[in-house]
Amino acid sequence: MSAKSKNRTAPKPRPRIATVWLAGCSGCHMSFLDLDEWLFELAELADVVYSPVADVKEYPENVDAVLIEGAVANLDNLELLKKVRARTRLVVAFGDCAITGNVTSLRNPLGGPDSALHRAYVEEVDGNGSPPSDRTTVPELLPKVLPLHQVIKIDAFLRGCPPSPAAIRELLEQTLSPPSKSRSKKDTP
Amino acid sequence: MKVTTLTINGELVSASPGTTLLEAARENGLDIPTLCAIEGLSTVGACRLCLVEIEGSSRLQPSCVTAAEEGMEVRTDSDRLQRYRRMALELFFAERNHVCPVCVANGHCELQDRARDVGMDHVRVPYRHPDLSVDITHERFGLDHNRCILCTRCVRACDELEGAHTWDLAGRGRNTHVITDLNEPWGEALSCTSCGKCVEACPTGAIFHKGSTVAEMEHRRDRIRFIAQARGKKEWTP
């Protein structure tokens, strides 16, 4: 943010966008990848600085826009989501799990995590199953699966299960193309 | 014939005596969103989507059960009404487990359509996520309480058109739910004639043909009006 407006002749900094995959099936990201050759155009317009399809371990600082797929189901989701909000200007709830909890939240009527694990590992298995005894190797489940806006402030909602590639493209184009509005006001000295 | 004259959204309209505000609006090409109302059945004012403002009254009135009266000044689309409609829809979605992408009626659902119409992009109140059952004891039909909005179309279709009155409501407040006969499994409800009118009337995926999977359940809701009209005009009487 700091060095942006020093020199008028310097090339405009490229927008930094990211995608995040929380508790969802990855279908929204599949739909994103279905943009096919337009992804080359996207690469011309912006840098993808964090994504499940890019090998980046830590969510970076100073991100312009992020698409977040999936609901908030465990402590890892929660921690990452808060970090993403703190480091990103425009946060988009990407798809129905992010917006409503959707299929991910189907465990909520069962009660807490223990009932959900019991359903998955004991009731619905052939033979003798038992819930995982070591609860440290996988992130701890939250009492209820939550949509993103119940945890952090959301700037835009992109509906669909999954959102169509056309809808994703339109949102990204709107976010990236009009430099006259929100971005340039901040950037002009 | 005497005609009632009133104003809707600033336009002078006329209505035949005995019509409701909803009918008067629709006869004059103005639509008011509804969920519990369906052509061919009586109206009950349950869903509150069709609320309108009437000049001189501080209370909002459900237009489906309010008679059009001479000189009334009615507004159907104020900012306040639009705000309330969206809130009512959000409450419907929060009340039970609709989860549209895995619903038999996905894409053919009136609740979903109304939410899209008002531009609802998320639900601002917490979801209740109640633990509700699915009754698939009937040979041909299923009932999923997760999808029910308590519009009582099934109750009215069964009572008013079929004359069986298999359906009714039980419980109060958030425990209200539809039942068959004396709260017996649908498959054991002796009064049910398996006519399927409740299936066709249902606005959501709550009542469905067994065997339909995600997005496959298309209710033929115009059948309700067709049957009511044919019966009313004795079209089937030789």
Interface residues (C-beta under 8 A of the other chain):
Chain A: A93 D96 I99 T100 G101 N102 V103 S105 L106 N108 P109 L110 G111 K144 P147 H149 Q150 I154 F157 R159 C161
Chain B: F93 N97 V99 C100 P101 V102 D121 H122 V123 R124 P126 Y127 H129 P130 D131 L132
